[in-house]
Amino acid sequence: MIITTTTSLPYARRAMNHAKTAWVDIKVAHMTMQHALDWDYTVQREIVRAQRARGPNQPPRADAGWSWVGIRTLLPLALRLRNRRCQPLTILVRNAQGQAVPAGMLLLIEHYPWPLTTDPIRRSTFTWFLASAPKAALLQRGVPDPPSLGRVLIDTALVHSLGSGMGGQMWLHAAAGGGSGLLQFYSHTCQLGRLAAGTRIPGGRSDGRHFYADSALALKLLNALQHYR
């Protein structure tokens, strides 16, 4: 299948496990308040615990201070007052008892201004917040073989952009709390483009931690993960 900017794609239905030896079934769904509560009371506690116990060679997590209940409740409301719409999504995986467990979280802003003014499509999806559950947190929830969701989270944002008529265009800001490791993740693991520090963006100038996929790059990345769908 040749993907174009008018193609409608399904979200990923599976992801590789952390050892890259087996597929794990997943489902991308609308994030409910129950998903956010579940995350905050289980996964987020493990993230905070691991952050406090991390050694000098362990990378920080930008989401250690987040509350997905707050993100899910307050931020879409704040944007609605500015005539913008958020799309909250969660990636679910089943535990050994057959229960759906949140393993990834996303909050996207739809029809957001696009910073690259030379492109014909001037709107995009902005990935405002995203997080994947640590392997330890999913093991504690009874997930026998937790999936690796880093690239799948980005793929989800690209699929949403494509389906919303934004041509796959998507950009985001790597939170400073994630340190240099988060920059490496977006640039090398996810293969996103990076805006140079000082680049003019909506609302100001980039600090060098903004990453993006224009339509051409989005189609390339979406094609690379076709076998996930």
C-alpha positions as CSV (number, residue, x, y, z in Angstrom):
1,M,0.0,0.0,0.0
2,I,1.3,3.4,-1.0
3,I,0.4,6.0,1.7
4,T,-0.4,9.5,0.5
5,T,-1.5,12.6,2.3
6,T,-5.2,11.7,1.6
7,T,-4.9,8.1,2.9
8,S,-6.9,7.1,5.9
9,L,-4.9,4.8,8.2
10,P,-5.8,2.7,11.2
11,Y,-3.8,3.2,14.4
12,A,-1.2,0.5,15.3
13,R,-2.7,-2.7,16.5
14,R,0.5,-4.3,17.8
15,A,3.9,-3.4,19.0
16,M,7.2,-5.2,19.7
17,N,8.1,-6.2,23.2
18,H,11.1,-4.6,24.8
19,A,13.3,-7.5,23.8
20,K,12.2,-7.1,20.1
21,T,11.4,-10.8,20.0
22,A,7.6,-10.9,19.9
23,W,4.5,-8.9,19.0
24,V,2.1,-7.6,21.7
25,D,-1.5,-6.7,20.8
26,I,-2.4,-3.1,21.6
27,K,-5.4,-0.8,21.1
28,V,-5.4,3.0,20.6
29,A,-8.6,4.4,22.2
30,H,-10.1,7.7,23.4
31,M,-8.7,8.5,26.8
32,T,-11.4,8.4,29.5
33,M,-11.2,9.9,32.9
34,Q,-11.0,6.4,34.3
35,H,-7.9,5.8,32.1
36,A,-6.3,8.9,33.6
37,L,-7.2,7.9,37.2
38,D,-5.9,4.4,36.6
39,W,-2.6,5.8,35.3
40,D,-2.1,8.3,38.2
41,Y,-2.8,5.7,40.9
42,T,-0.6,2.9,39.4
43,V,1.8,3.9,36.6
44,Q,2.5,7.4,37.8
45,R,3.4,6.1,41.3
46,E,6.0,3.8,39.7
47,I,7.4,6.6,37.6
48,V,7.8,8.8,40.7
49,R,9.3,5.9,42.7
50,A,11.8,5.1,40.0
51,Q,12.7,8.8,39.5
52,R,13.6,9.1,43.2
53,A,15.6,5.9,43.2
54,R,17.5,6.5,39.8
55,G,21.2,6.3,39.8
56,P,23.6,8.9,38.2
57,N,23.6,7.0,34.9
58,Q,19.9,6.6,34.6
59,P,18.1,9.2,32.4
60,P,15.5,11.5,34.0
61,R,11.8,11.3,33.0
62,A,10.1,14.5,31.9
63,D,6.8,13.2,33.1
64,A,7.8,12.5,36.7
65,G,5.7,15.5,38.0
66,W,2.7,15.1,35.7
67,S,-0.9,14.2,36.7
68,W,-2.9,12.8,33.8
69,V,-6.1,13.5,35.7
70,G,-5.2,17.2,35.6
71,I,-3.9,17.0,32.0
72,R,-7.1,15.2,30.8
73,T,-9.5,17.5,32.7
74,L,-8.1,21.1,32.7
75,L,-6.1,21.5,29.5
76,P,-8.8,20.5,27.0
77,L,-11.1,22.9,28.8
78,A,-8.5,25.7,28.7
79,L,-8.0,25.2,24.9
80,R,-11.8,25.1,24.3
81,L,-12.0,28.6,25.7
82,R,-9.5,29.6,22.9
83,N,-11.6,27.8,20.3
84,R,-9.1,24.9,20.0
85,R,-9.7,21.2,20.4
86,C,-7.7,18.6,22.2
87,Q,-7.7,14.9,21.4
88,P,-6.8,12.7,24.4
89,L,-5.8,9.1,23.5
90,T,-4.5,6.1,25.4
91,I,-2.8,3.0,24.2
92,L,-4.2,-0.1,26.0
93,V,-2.7,-3.5,26.5
94,R,-4.2,-6.6,28.2
95,N,-2.9,-8.1,31.4
96,A,-3.0,-11.8,32.3
97,Q,-6.6,-11.5,33.5
98,G,-7.7,-10.0,30.2
99,Q,-8.2,-6.5,31.6
100,A,-7.3,-3.5,29.5
101,V,-4.4,-1.6,31.1
102,P,-3.2,1.9,30.0
103,A,0.3,1.6,28.6
104,G,0.7,4.9,26.8
105,M,-0.9,8.4,27.0
106,L,-1.2,11.2,24.5
107,L,-2.8,14.7,24.4
108,L,-2.9,16.2,20.9
109,I,-4.0,19.7,19.8
110,E,-5.8,19.6,16.5
111,H,-5.5,22.1,13.7
112,Y,-2.5,23.8,15.3
113,P,-0.4,26.4,13.4
114,W,2.5,24.9,11.5
115,P,5.9,26.6,12.0
116,L,7.4,25.9,8.5
117,T,5.8,28.6,6.5
118,T,7.2,27.3,3.2
119,D,5.0,24.2,3.3
120,P,1.6,24.4,1.5
121,I,-0.3,22.9,4.5
122,R,-0.3,25.5,7.2
123,R,-2.0,23.4,9.9
124,S,-0.8,20.5,11.9
125,T,-1.3,18.3,15.0
126,F,0.7,19.4,18.0
127,T,1.7,16.6,20.4
128,W,1.3,18.5,23.7
129,F,1.9,15.6,26.2
130,L,2.9,11.9,25.7
131,A,4.1,9.2,28.1
132,S,4.7,5.5,28.0
133,A,4.5,3.3,31.0
134,P,7.7,1.8,32.3
135,K,8.2,-1.9,31.9
136,A,8.2,-2.4,35.6
137,A,4.8,-0.7,36.1
138,L,3.2,-2.9,33.5
139,L,4.7,-6.0,35.0
140,Q,3.2,-5.0,38.3
141,R,-0.2,-4.6,36.6
142,G,0.1,-8.2,35.4
143,V,1.0,-7.5,31.8
144,P,3.2,-10.6,31.0
145,D,5.2,-9.1,28.1
146,P,5.0,-5.2,28.1
147,P,5.3,-3.5,24.7
148,S,7.8,-0.9,23.7
149,L,5.7,2.1,22.7
150,G,8.0,5.0,22.0
151,R,7.7,5.0,18.2
152,V,4.1,3.9,18.4
153,L,3.2,7.0,20.3
154,I,4.7,9.2,17.6
155,D,3.0,7.1,14.9
156,T,-0.3,7.6,16.7
157,A,0.1,11.4,16.4
158,L,1.0,11.1,12.8
159,V,-2.0,8.9,12.0
160,H,-4.2,11.4,13.7
161,S,-2.8,14.3,11.7
162,L,-3.2,12.4,8.5
163,G,-6.8,11.5,9.3
164,S,-7.6,15.1,10.3
165,G,-6.6,16.5,7.0
166,M,-3.3,17.9,8.2
167,G,-1.2,15.8,5.8
168,G,0.6,14.0,8.6
169,Q,2.3,17.2,9.8
170,M,3.0,17.1,13.5
171,W,5.4,18.8,15.9
172,L,6.2,18.8,19.6
173,H,8.4,20.2,22.3
174,A,10.8,18.0,24.2
175,A,10.4,19.0,27.8
176,A,13.6,20.2,29.4
177,G,13.1,17.7,32.3
178,G,13.8,14.9,29.9
179,G,17.4,16.1,29.4
180,S,19.6,15.1,26.5
181,G,18.2,11.6,26.4
182,L,14.8,12.9,25.3
183,L,16.4,14.8,22.5
184,Q,18.2,11.6,21.4
185,F,14.9,9.7,21.5
186,Y,13.1,12.1,19.2
187,S,15.9,12.6,16.8
188,H,17.4,9.1,16.5
189,T,14.7,6.6,17.7
190,C,11.8,8.5,16.2
191,Q,13.8,10.1,13.4
192,L,11.9,13.4,13.6
193,G,13.3,16.7,12.2
194,R,14.6,19.3,14.7
195,L,14.1,23.0,14.6
196,A,17.2,25.1,15.1
197,A,17.3,27.3,18.2
198,G,16.0,30.7,17.4
199,T,13.6,29.5,14.6
200,R,10.4,31.5,14.7
201,I,7.4,29.5,15.8
202,P,3.8,30.3,16.8
203,G,4.1,32.4,20.0
204,G,7.9,33.1,19.9
205,R,11.1,31.3,18.9
206,S,12.3,27.7,19.4
207,D,14.7,26.9,22.2
208,G,16.1,24.1,20.0
209,R,14.0,21.4,21.6
210,H,11.2,21.4,19.0
211,F,10.8,18.4,16.7
212,Y,8.6,17.9,13.7
213,A,7.5,15.8,10.8
214,D,6.4,17.5,7.6
215,S,4.2,15.6,5.2
216,A,7.1,14.0,3.4
217,L,8.7,12.8,6.5
218,A,5.4,11.7,8.1
219,L,4.6,9.5,5.1
220,K,8.1,7.9,5.3
221,L,7.7,7.2,9.1
222,L,4.1,5.9,8.6
223,N,5.3,3.6,5.9
224,A,8.1,2.3,8.1
225,L,5.5,1.1,10.7
226,Q,2.9,-0.4,8.3
227,H,3.5,-3.8,9.8
228,Y,2.3,-2.5,13.1
229,R,-1.2,-1.9,11.8
